[in-house]
């Protein structure tokens, strides 16, 4: 009986030792592995991300100084034109009629000045001979002065009429691309200089060689940004291509959208490859 008790005790001791060994092995396996690395001194790169739209740096509305019907259009959307190139022609009949009338008024003013000048000279001679009174001589002088003033007004109107004759031919104000056309042949347009609303916009032109992205950056990131910093721009049309940009300007006035305060940041991009188009959605980093 005692021998059996000794055997049982030995078995319990062996089992306890095996359980302790198993617990130790599990604890060692559960212990986290320590990773080590060499200490390296370098720069910390902090990124600020935002989204925006691609837009031309310079965009110009082309309007006409003359009113009338458009007779011919010489360009279409997407055409690249040079400064001074003919874009459209307006019916010149009204302008030509005004030019002819002003030209006739100028000839009358010149003739009137010649006559009044001759009359003033005769009046001076008659006054010296005491044939006329001083008041009659002064009337001749006033007539001469009025004639000179009339000639000045007629010359000014003539110069203006000449400019208006040129205004019926709409030319490109800059080198660029026509990105929008608002009129067709036969449409009647209003003058930009004579209409209170600013006149009819014929075309929208832009220089697509220099583009920019207008984006809104959260105010928490503004402390890290300054003009001249390099930015990476990616558009949805070319997701695998990165366009290099530079922060051109940070506008001072904040914009609040959905209770979030943000600041407009302008990033300029070199678009000599002509891949970027106005209105593209862009991600800026």
Secondary structure as GFF3:
##gff-version 3
##sequence-region A 1 285
A	DSSP	alpha_helix	2	30	.	.	.	ID=ss1
A	DSSP	beta_strand	50	56	.	.	.	ID=ss2
A	DSSP	beta_strand	59	63	.	.	.	ID=ss3
A	DSSP	beta_strand	68	73	.	.	.	ID=ss4
A	DSSP	beta_strand	80	81	.	.	.	ID=ss5
A	DSSP	beta_strand	86	90	.	.	.	ID=ss6
A	DSSP	alpha_helix	93	128	.	.	.	ID=ss7
A	DSSP	alpha_helix	134	167	.	.	.	ID=ss8
A	DSSP	beta_strand	169	171	.	.	.	ID=ss9
A	DSSP	beta_strand	176	181	.	.	.	ID=ss10
A	DSSP	beta_strand	188	189	.	.	.	ID=ss11
A	DSSP	beta_strand	201	206	.	.	.	ID=ss12
A	DSSP	beta_strand	210	218	.	.	.	ID=ss13
A	DSSP	three_ten_helix	219	224	.	.	.	ID=ss14
A	DSSP	beta_strand	230	235	.	.	.	ID=ss15
A	DSSP	three_ten_helix	236	238	.	.	.	ID=ss16
A	DSSP	beta_strand	243	257	.	.	.	ID=ss17
A	DSSP	beta_strand	260	270	.	.	.	ID=ss18
A	DSSP	beta_strand	281	284	.	.	.	ID=ss19
###
